[in-house]
């Protein structure tokens, strides 16, 4: 189904696994996309990978925690597309792992900027465009850490809880004016970053690490970036026209139960 035919959508964190997988789904459903990322080399490689999709694919190098640079990518999207129908506000990072009494203050501030300030800024500068159009949809990236505590990740958890607060407040602010705002909450997703972490934690046995983490969820596997992308595409489409202020978990059921 091409539910997004002709839609113009910005994807931040577009050089990352989830951002790129989502962009691939979006162009497959007929959307034109702008990829935004701080990783210039990765960004251009992702743009090139989508060059044969038959859709318009733009790339914009930006630090999404900078208000000036967010305004710039919004202006560039308007210049390229003439309108903005959707925003996948996805850029983020996991940060360092440390107990709260040892957590570095500078690292805490960095995650607040990358994971939370960027979500605010994206909405702050895209939503006015959508309000002028009278229509639009935003999807913010939270995490199952938006709903649970996670030992050693105080900054990450705080930012992902904050994403839900911003999502719900923004939805309440603009729902009556034609703009929808929702969030996705991925669980353990199969990405190069995860593999790097498992390489360390499981002494090089990445398959064992994936199998072990998969047992956290009743489905007993980890998720794929494309599976996140499919839900994002739905939330950006008219098929989700009455979905607003919601947080969609994509975790194989991890949040619905307690498993050992």
Backbone as numpy.savetxt, mean C-alpha at the origin, in Angstrom:
# Nx Ny Nz CAx CAy CAz Cx Cy Cz
-12.18 -9.45 -16.11 -13.02 -8.26 -16.11 -12.14 -7.01 -16.11
-12.54 -6.00 -16.90 -11.80 -4.74 -16.95 -12.61 -3.68 -16.22
-12.62 -3.83 -14.88 -13.43 -2.95 -14.04 -12.90 -1.53 -13.96
-11.65 -1.34 -14.39 -11.00 -0.04 -14.23 -10.66 0.61 -15.57
-11.38 0.26 -16.59 -11.10 0.76 -17.93 -11.04 2.29 -17.95
-9.88 2.80 -18.35 -9.70 4.23 -18.49 -9.45 5.00 -17.22
-9.44 4.31 -16.08 -9.18 5.02 -14.81 -7.72 5.44 -14.72
-7.48 6.52 -14.02 -6.14 7.07 -13.83 -5.77 6.91 -12.36
-4.73 6.11 -12.08 -4.46 5.70 -10.70 -2.99 5.90 -10.36
-2.73 6.48 -9.20 -1.36 6.63 -8.67 -1.09 5.48 -7.73
0.10 4.88 -7.84 0.53 3.81 -6.95 1.85 4.22 -6.31
1.84 4.51 -5.00 3.10 4.83 -4.33 3.75 3.52 -3.85
5.07 3.56 -3.67 5.78 2.32 -3.41 5.73 1.42 -4.63
5.69 2.05 -5.81 5.48 1.30 -7.05 6.64 0.42 -7.46
7.82 0.63 -6.89 8.97 -0.23 -7.20 9.00 -1.47 -6.33
8.20 -1.50 -5.27 8.18 -2.64 -4.37 7.30 -3.77 -4.89
7.35 -4.89 -4.21 6.64 -6.09 -4.68 5.13 -5.89 -4.70
4.56 -5.38 -3.60 3.11 -5.21 -3.55 2.67 -4.09 -4.48
3.41 -2.99 -4.52 3.05 -1.88 -5.40 3.08 -2.29 -6.86
4.14 -2.99 -7.26 4.26 -3.40 -8.66 3.21 -4.45 -9.02
3.00 -5.42 -8.14 2.00 -6.45 -8.41 0.62 -5.83 -8.55
0.34 -4.84 -7.71 -0.95 -4.16 -7.79 -1.06 -3.36 -9.09
0.00 -2.66 -9.45 -0.02 -1.91 -10.71 -0.25 -2.84 -11.89
0.32 -4.03 -11.84 0.13 -5.01 -12.91 -1.33 -5.42 -13.01
-1.96 -5.63 -11.86 -3.39 -5.95 -11.85 -4.20 -4.78 -12.40
-3.85 -3.57 -11.99 -4.60 -2.39 -12.41 -4.56 -2.19 -13.92
-3.37 -2.29 -14.52 -3.28 -2.11 -15.97 -3.98 -3.25 -16.68
-3.96 -4.43 -16.07 -4.68 -5.56 -16.65 -6.18 -5.35 -16.67
-6.66 -4.49 -15.77 -8.08 -4.16 -15.73 -8.40 -2.85 -16.44
-7.43 -2.36 -17.21 -7.69 -1.22 -18.08 -7.28 0.14 -17.57
-6.59 0.20 -16.42 -6.21 1.50 -15.85 -4.90 2.00 -16.44
-4.74 3.31 -16.44 -3.45 3.94 -16.66 -2.88 4.27 -15.28
-1.57 4.09 -15.10 -1.02 4.24 -13.76 0.22 5.13 -13.75
0.41 5.78 -12.60 1.68 6.45 -12.31 2.30 5.76 -11.12
3.51 5.22 -11.31 4.27 4.61 -10.23 5.12 5.67 -9.56
5.09 5.70 -8.24 5.88 6.66 -7.46 6.75 5.88 -6.50
8.03 6.23 -6.43 8.92 5.53 -5.49 10.18 6.36 -5.29
10.84 6.12 -4.16 12.12 6.78 -3.88 13.29 6.05 -4.53
13.06 4.80 -4.92 14.07 3.96 -5.57 14.01 4.20 -7.07
14.84 5.12 -7.56 14.76 5.54 -8.96 15.02 4.38 -9.91
16.07 3.61 -9.67 16.43 2.52 -10.56 15.32 1.46 -10.61
14.84 1.07 -9.43 13.77 0.09 -9.38 12.50 0.60 -10.02
12.22 1.88 -9.84 11.03 2.52 -10.40 11.05 2.44 -11.93
12.17 2.79 -12.54 12.26 2.78 -13.99 12.19 1.36 -14.53
12.74 0.40 -13.78 12.66 -1.00 -14.21 11.21 -1.49 -14.19
10.46 -1.09 -13.17 9.05 -1.48 -13.09 8.24 -0.83 -14.21
8.54 0.43 -14.49 7.85 1.11 -15.60 8.11 0.37 -16.91
9.36 0.00 -17.12 9.71 -0.70 -18.35 9.01 -2.05 -18.43
8.88 -2.73 -17.30 8.22 -4.03 -17.28 6.76 -3.95 -17.68
6.14 -2.78 -17.45 4.73 -2.60 -17.79 4.54 -1.92 -19.14
5.64 -1.67 -19.83 5.59 -0.89 -21.08 4.79 -1.59 -22.17
4.70 -2.90 -22.12 3.98 -3.65 -23.15 2.52 -3.91 -22.78
2.05 -3.29 -21.70 0.69 -3.55 -21.22 -0.39 -2.93 -22.11
0.02 -1.96 -22.93 -0.96 -1.27 -23.75 -1.61 -0.10 -23.05
-1.23 0.13 -21.79 -1.76 1.26 -21.03 -0.67 2.30 -20.82
-1.07 3.51 -20.48 -0.11 4.57 -20.18 0.47 4.33 -18.79
1.78 4.21 -18.71 2.45 3.96 -17.43 3.52 5.03 -17.23
3.30 5.88 -16.23 4.23 6.95 -15.90 5.03 6.56 -14.66
6.19 7.18 -14.49 7.02 6.96 -13.31 7.44 8.31 -12.75
7.39 8.42 -11.41 7.79 9.68 -10.77 8.62 9.35 -9.54
9.85 9.85 -9.54 10.77 9.63 -8.43 10.47 10.64 -7.33
10.13 10.14 -6.12 9.78 11.07 -5.04 9.95 10.43 -3.68
10.23 11.27 -2.70 10.18 10.90 -1.29 8.77 11.23 -0.81
7.97 10.21 -0.53 6.56 10.43 -0.22 6.33 11.03 1.16
7.39 11.18 1.95 7.26 11.84 3.25 7.46 13.35 3.15
7.75 13.84 1.95 7.96 15.27 1.71 6.71 15.88 1.10
6.13 16.86 1.75 4.95 17.52 1.21 5.19 18.11 -0.16
6.35 18.73 -0.35 6.67 19.34 -1.64 6.71 18.30 -2.75
7.31 17.14 -2.45 7.43 16.10 -3.48 6.10 15.39 -3.73
5.27 15.30 -2.70 3.93 14.74 -2.92 3.12 15.67 -3.82
3.18 16.97 -3.54 2.50 17.92 -4.42 3.00 17.80 -5.86
4.29 17.53 -5.99 4.88 17.41 -7.33 4.36 16.17 -8.06
4.27 15.03 -7.35 3.77 13.85 -8.07 2.28 13.98 -8.41
1.53 14.65 -7.56 0.12 14.89 -7.88 0.00 15.78 -9.12
0.80 16.84 -9.16 0.79 17.74 -10.32 1.21 16.99 -11.58
2.21 16.12 -11.46 2.67 15.35 -12.61 1.59 14.40 -13.11
0.86 13.77 -12.18 -0.23 12.87 -12.57 -1.32 13.64 -13.30
-1.66 14.82 -12.79 -2.68 15.64 -13.46 -2.19 16.07 -14.85
-0.90 16.38 -14.94 -0.36 16.77 -16.23 -0.38 15.63 -17.23
-0.13 14.43 -16.75 -0.08 13.27 -17.64 -1.46 12.73 -18.00
-2.37 12.76 -17.01 -3.66 12.10 -17.18 -4.86 13.03 -17.28
-4.73 14.23 -16.72 -5.85 15.15 -16.73 -6.82 14.99 -15.58
-6.70 13.89 -14.84 -7.55 13.62 -13.69 -6.89 12.53 -12.84
-7.38 12.33 -11.63 -6.89 11.24 -10.77 -8.11 10.53 -10.21
-8.31 9.30 -10.64 -9.47 8.52 -10.19 -9.18 7.68 -8.97
-7.92 7.30 -8.78 -7.58 6.42 -7.67 -6.19 6.67 -7.15
-6.00 6.40 -5.88 -4.70 6.46 -5.23 -4.52 5.20 -4.39
-3.48 4.43 -4.71 -3.06 3.34 -3.82 -1.90 3.89 -3.02
-2.18 4.30 -1.80 -1.26 4.99 -0.89 -0.48 3.91 -0.14
0.56 3.39 -0.76 1.13 2.10 -0.37 2.54 2.15 0.17
3.30 3.20 -0.10 4.72 3.21 0.28 4.89 3.04 1.79
5.91 2.28 2.17 6.17 2.07 3.59 7.38 1.18 3.79
7.76 1.04 5.06 8.91 0.22 5.40 8.70 -0.43 6.76
9.39 -1.54 7.00 9.22 -2.28 8.26 10.04 -1.68 9.40
11.21 -1.14 9.09 12.06 -0.58 10.13 12.81 -1.64 10.91
13.57 -1.18 11.89 14.39 -2.07 12.71 13.55 -2.76 13.78
14.07 -3.88 14.24 13.40 -4.64 15.30 14.16 -4.44 16.61
13.45 -3.96 17.64 14.05 -3.76 18.96 12.93 -3.60 19.97
13.18 -4.00 21.20 12.18 -3.80 22.25 12.02 -2.31 22.50
10.88 -1.93 23.05 10.54 -0.50 23.13 11.54 0.29 23.97
12.11 -0.34 25.02 13.05 0.40 25.86 14.39 0.64 25.16
14.62 -0.10 24.06 15.87 0.06 23.32 15.66 0.69 21.95
14.42 1.06 21.63 14.14 1.52 20.27 14.74 2.91 20.04
15.43 3.05 18.92 16.12 4.29 18.59 15.11 5.39 18.22
15.27 6.56 18.81 14.33 7.65 18.58 14.32 8.11 17.13
15.49 8.19 16.53 15.56 8.62 15.13 14.87 7.63 14.21
15.02 6.34 14.51 14.35 5.31 13.70 12.84 5.40 13.87
12.38 5.69 15.07 10.94 5.87 15.30 10.42 7.02 14.45
11.13 8.14 14.45 10.70 9.30 13.67 10.72 8.99 12.17
11.72 8.23 11.73 11.81 7.88 10.31 10.59 7.07 9.87
10.19 6.09 10.67 9.03 5.29 10.31 7.74 6.10 10.35
7.64 7.01 11.30 6.47 7.88 11.32 6.36 8.68 10.02
7.49 9.13 9.51 7.49 9.91 8.27 7.15 9.05 7.06
7.81 7.91 6.94 7.64 7.07 5.76 6.29 6.36 5.75
5.85 5.85 6.89 4.65 5.01 6.95 3.36 5.76 7.23
3.45 6.89 7.93 2.22 7.56 8.36 2.07 8.95 7.75
3.13 9.76 7.86 3.07 11.09 7.26 2.78 10.98 5.76
3.36 9.98 5.10 3.15 9.82 3.66 1.70 9.50 3.33
1.04 8.75 4.20 -0.38 8.44 3.99 -1.20 9.71 4.10
-0.93 10.50 5.13 -1.61 11.79 5.29 -1.38 12.69 4.08
-0.11 12.82 3.68 0.22 13.73 2.59 -0.42 13.29 1.28
-0.41 11.99 1.01 -1.03 11.51 -0.21 -2.50 11.91 -0.27
-3.21 11.67 0.84 -4.63 12.04 0.87 -4.80 13.55 0.87
-3.95 14.24 1.60 -4.05 15.71 1.71 -4.01 16.37 0.34
-3.21 15.82 -0.58 -3.03 16.48 -1.87 -3.78 15.81 -3.03
-4.20 14.58 -2.88 -4.98 13.92 -3.93 -6.48 14.14 -3.72
-6.94 14.08 -2.48 -8.37 14.19 -2.24 -8.98 15.50 -2.74
-8.30 16.65 -2.61 -8.90 17.86 -3.20 -9.16 17.74 -4.70
-8.29 17.04 -5.41 -8.50 16.80 -6.84 -9.77 15.97 -7.04
-9.91 14.93 -6.25 -11.08 14.05 -6.36 -12.37 14.79 -5.98
-12.29 15.64 -4.98 -13.48 16.40 -4.57 -13.91 17.35 -5.68
-12.96 17.94 -6.37 -13.30 18.83 -7.48 -13.94 18.04 -8.62
-13.46 16.80 -8.82 -14.05 15.94 -9.84 -15.43 15.42 -9.42
-15.62 15.32 -8.10 -16.86 14.75 -7.57 -16.83 13.25 -7.44
-15.65 12.63 -7.64 -15.55 11.18 -7.56 -14.08 10.79 -7.40
-13.86 9.67 -6.74 -12.50 9.15 -6.57 -12.46 8.10 -5.48
-11.38 7.34 -5.45 -11.22 6.30 -4.43 -9.77 6.21 -3.99
-9.58 6.05 -2.69 -8.24 5.91 -2.10 -8.19 4.59 -1.35
-7.07 3.89 -1.49 -6.80 2.71 -0.67 -5.45 2.91 0.00
-5.44 2.87 1.32 -4.22 3.00 2.11 -3.73 1.62 2.55
-2.43 1.46 2.63 -1.88 0.17 3.07 -1.60 0.17 4.57
-2.39 -0.64 5.28 -2.12 -0.91 6.68 -1.40 -2.24 6.79
-1.79 -3.04 7.77 -1.13 -4.32 8.02 -1.97 -5.06 9.06
-1.74 -6.37 9.19 -2.38 -7.03 10.32 -1.85 -6.44 11.63
-0.69 -5.77 11.56 -0.17 -5.04 12.72 -1.00 -3.81 13.03
-1.95 -3.45 12.14 -2.89 -2.38 12.45 -3.89 -2.81 13.52
-4.01 -4.13 13.72 -5.01 -4.67 14.65 -4.41 -5.41 15.84
-3.10 -5.65 15.81 -2.47 -6.44 16.86 -1.14 -5.80 17.27
-0.67 -6.18 18.45 0.67 -5.81 18.85 1.67 -6.76 18.21
2.87 -6.30 18.00 3.92 -7.12 17.40 5.22 -6.82 18.13
5.68 -7.75 18.92 6.87 -7.54 19.73 8.06 -7.11 18.89
8.75 -6.07 19.37 9.95 -5.59 18.69 9.68 -4.59 17.58
8.41 -4.23 17.37 8.08 -3.36 16.24 7.18 -2.22 16.67
7.58 -1.51 17.73 6.70 -0.46 18.28 6.42 0.63 17.26
7.42 1.06 16.51 7.22 2.13 15.54 6.35 1.66 14.38
6.65 0.48 13.85 5.85 -0.06 12.74 4.40 -0.22 13.17
4.18 -0.81 14.35 2.82 -1.01 14.83 2.08 0.31 15.01
2.78 1.29 15.59 2.15 2.59 15.81 1.73 3.22 14.48
2.60 3.14 13.48 2.26 3.74 12.19 1.09 3.02 11.54
1.07 1.69 11.62 0.00 0.94 10.96 -1.33 1.08 11.69
-1.31 1.23 13.01 -2.54 1.60 13.71 -3.00 2.99 13.25
-2.04 3.89 13.08 -2.36 5.24 12.64 -2.97 5.29 11.25
-2.55 4.39 10.37 -3.11 4.33 9.02 -4.62 4.10 9.08
-5.06 3.23 9.97 -6.50 2.98 10.08 -7.22 4.21 10.62
-6.60 4.91 11.57 -7.21 6.13 12.09 -7.38 7.18 11.00
-6.35 7.37 10.20 -6.43 8.33 9.10 -7.47 7.90 8.07
-7.50 6.60 7.78 -8.45 6.08 6.79 -9.88 6.34 7.22
-10.18 6.00 8.45 -11.56 6.14 8.94 -11.97 7.61 9.03
-11.05 8.45 9.47 -11.36 9.87 9.57 -11.56 10.49 8.19
-10.68 10.16 7.26 -10.81 10.70 5.89 -12.12 10.25 5.26
-12.47 8.97 5.47 -13.74 8.47 4.92 -14.91 9.27 5.48
-14.89 9.53 6.77 -15.96 10.31 7.40 -16.00 11.73 6.85
-14.84 12.28 6.55 -14.77 13.66 6.04 -15.35 13.80 4.64
-15.13 12.80 3.77 -15.41 13.02 2.34 -16.45 12.08 1.74
-16.98 11.16 2.53 -17.90 10.16 1.97 -19.11 10.79 1.30
-19.61 11.87 1.85 -20.82 12.49 1.30 -20.53 13.30 0.05
-19.24 13.40 -0.31 -18.87 14.23 -1.46 -18.27 13.42 -2.61
-18.57 12.12 -2.62 -18.23 11.29 -3.77 -16.90 10.58 -3.72
-16.17 10.70 -2.62 -14.85 10.07 -2.52 -14.88 8.98 -1.46
-14.35 7.81 -1.80 -14.28 6.69 -0.86 -12.83 6.49 -0.40
-12.67 6.13 0.87 -11.34 5.89 1.44 -11.39 4.58 2.23
-10.56 3.63 1.87 -10.50 2.34 2.56 -9.04 1.94 2.80
-8.85 0.87 3.53 -7.50 0.37 3.80 -7.45 -1.13 3.58
-6.28 -1.62 3.22 -6.01 -3.05 3.17 -5.00 -3.38 4.26
-5.13 -4.58 4.81 -4.24 -5.01 5.90 -3.61 -6.35 5.51
-2.51 -6.32 4.75 -1.84 -7.57 4.38 -1.25 -8.27 5.60
-1.26 -9.60 5.54 -0.57 -10.40 6.53 0.85 -10.68 6.05
1.30 -11.90 6.21 2.65 -12.26 5.75 2.58 -12.49 4.25
3.31 -11.66 3.49 3.27 -11.69 2.02 4.65 -12.06 1.49
4.67 -12.87 0.45 5.90 -13.39 -0.14 6.59 -12.29 -0.96
7.58 -11.65 -0.36 8.34 -10.59 -1.01 9.84 -10.82 -0.81
10.70 -10.19 -1.62 12.14 -10.32 -1.40 12.56 -9.88 0.00
11.88 -8.87 0.54 12.20 -8.41 1.90 11.94 -9.50 2.92
10.82 -10.21 2.75 10.52 -11.33 3.65 11.57 -12.43 3.51
11.95 -12.72 2.28 12.94 -13.77 2.07 14.27 -13.41 2.73
14.65 -12.14 2.66 15.89 -11.72 3.30 15.83 -11.90 4.80
14.69 -11.59 5.39 14.50 -11.77 6.83 14.55 -13.25 7.20
13.89 -14.08 6.39 13.87 -15.52 6.68 15.24 -16.16 6.49
16.01 -15.63 5.57 17.38 -16.12 5.35 18.18 -16.03 6.64
17.98 -14.94 7.37 18.68 -14.74 8.63 18.08 -15.58 9.75
16.76 -15.54 9.86 16.09 -16.20 10.98 16.14 -17.71 10.92
16.20 -18.28 9.70 16.14 -19.73 9.54 17.42 -20.30 8.93
18.53 -19.60 9.17 19.85 -20.08 8.75 19.89 -20.50 7.28
19.29 -19.68 6.43 19.34 -19.92 5.00 18.22 -20.78 4.46
17.43 -21.39 5.31 16.36 -22.27 4.86 15.07 -21.46 4.68
15.00 -20.72 3.58 13.85 -19.85 3.32 12.55 -20.64 3.18
12.53 -21.79 2.46 11.29 -22.56 2.37 10.75 -22.98 3.74
11.63 -23.35 4.66 11.19 -23.70 6.01 10.61 -22.48 6.71
11.23 -21.33 6.51 10.71 -20.11 7.11 9.33 -19.76 6.61
9.11 -19.90 5.31 7.79 -19.61 4.75 6.75 -20.60 5.28
7.13 -21.84 5.37 6.20 -22.85 5.88 5.85 -22.57 7.34
6.84 -22.17 8.11 6.63 -21.88 9.53 5.73 -20.67 9.71
6.02 -19.59 8.98 5.18 -18.39 9.08 3.78 -18.63 8.55
3.68 -19.48 7.54 2.37 -19.78 6.98 1.43 -20.40 7.99
1.97 -21.08 8.98 1.14 -21.75 9.98 0.44 -20.76 10.92
0.85 -19.50 10.86 0.16 -18.47 11.65 -1.30 -18.35 11.22
-1.55 -18.61 9.93 -2.90 -18.45 9.37 -3.58 -19.80 9.21
-4.90 -19.87 9.37 -5.62 -21.11 9.15 -5.42 -21.70 7.75
-5.17 -20.86 6.76 -4.92 -21.39 5.41 -3.54 -22.03 5.29
-2.70 -21.82 6.29 -1.38 -22.45 6.39 -0.49 -22.18 5.19
-0.48 -20.92 4.77 0.47 -20.47 3.75 0.60 -18.97 3.87
1.64 -18.43 3.23 1.78 -16.98 3.17 1.11 -16.48 1.88
0.85 -15.18 1.84 0.14 -14.61 0.69 1.08 -14.17 -0.42
0.48 -13.89 -1.56 1.21 -13.42 -2.73 0.90 -11.95 -2.97
1.87 -11.16 -3.45 1.61 -9.75 -3.73 0.40 -9.54 -4.64
0.21 -10.40 -5.64 -0.92 -10.25 -6.55 -2.25 -10.36 -5.81
-2.29 -11.17 -4.75 -3.53 -11.32 -4.01 -3.92 -10.02 -3.31
-2.92 -9.27 -2.89 -3.19 -7.94 -2.35 -3.71 -7.03 -3.47
-3.05 -7.09 -4.61 -3.43 -6.26 -5.74 -4.85 -6.46 -6.20
-5.32 -7.69 -6.17 -6.69 -7.97 -6.61 -7.71 -7.29 -5.69
-7.44 -7.28 -4.39 -8.35 -6.63 -3.45 -8.29 -5.12 -3.62
-7.10 -4.59 -3.81 -6.97 -3.14 -4.03 -7.74 -2.73 -5.28
-7.61 -3.51 -6.35 -8.32 -3.19 -7.59 -9.83 -3.17 -7.36
-10.34 -4.12 -6.60 -11.76 -4.15 -6.28 -12.17 -2.88 -5.52
-11.39 -2.52 -4.51 -11.74 -1.36 -3.69 -11.67 -0.05 -4.47
-10.85 -0.01 -5.51 -10.76 1.18 -6.35 -11.85 1.23 -7.43
-12.55 0.12 -7.59 -13.54 0.03 -8.67 -14.94 0.37 -8.19
-15.85 0.55 -9.15 -17.25 0.83 -8.82 -17.94 -0.37 -8.18
-17.35 -1.55 -8.29 -17.93 -2.73 -7.64 -17.93 -2.57 -6.13
-17.07 -1.69 -5.61 -16.99 -1.43 -4.17 -17.63 -0.09 -3.82
-18.65 0.31 -4.57 -19.21 1.66 -4.44 -19.81 1.96 -3.07
-20.17 0.92 -2.28 -20.74 1.16 -0.95 -19.77 0.73 0.15
-18.49 0.58 -0.20 -17.46 0.22 0.77 -16.68 1.49 1.11
-16.74 1.91 2.37 -16.11 3.17 2.75 -15.67 3.10 4.21
-14.43 3.52 4.47 -13.91 3.51 5.82 -13.61 2.12 6.34
-13.48 1.17 5.44 -13.28 -0.23 5.84 -11.80 -0.60 5.85
-11.48 -1.64 6.62 -10.12 -2.18 6.68 -10.20 -3.66 6.32
-9.67 -4.01 5.16 -9.77 -5.37 4.63 -8.51 -6.17 4.96
-8.67 -7.20 5.76 -7.55 -8.08 6.10 -7.33 -9.08 4.97
-6.08 -9.26 4.58 -5.68 -10.29 3.60 -4.56 -11.09 4.23
-4.95 -12.04 5.08 -3.98 -12.70 5.95 -4.21 -14.20 6.10
-5.03 -14.77 5.22 -5.30 -16.20 5.32 -6.08 -16.57 6.57
-6.68 -15.58 7.21 -7.46 -15.83 8.43 -6.71 -15.65 9.72
-5.49 -15.10 9.66 -4.65 -14.98 10.87 -5.32 -14.17 11.97
-6.01 -13.09 11.60 -6.60 -12.24 12.62 -7.87 -12.82 13.25
-8.43 -13.85 12.61 -9.71 -14.36 13.08 -9.56 -15.43 14.15
-8.35 -15.81 14.46 -8.17 -16.91 15.41 -6.83 -16.78 16.13
-6.56 -17.71 17.04 -5.28 -17.80 17.74 -4.69 -19.17 17.44
-3.50 -19.17 16.88 -2.84 -20.44 16.55 -1.45 -20.48 17.13
-0.98 -21.66 17.43 0.34 -21.82 18.03 1.31 -22.40 17.01
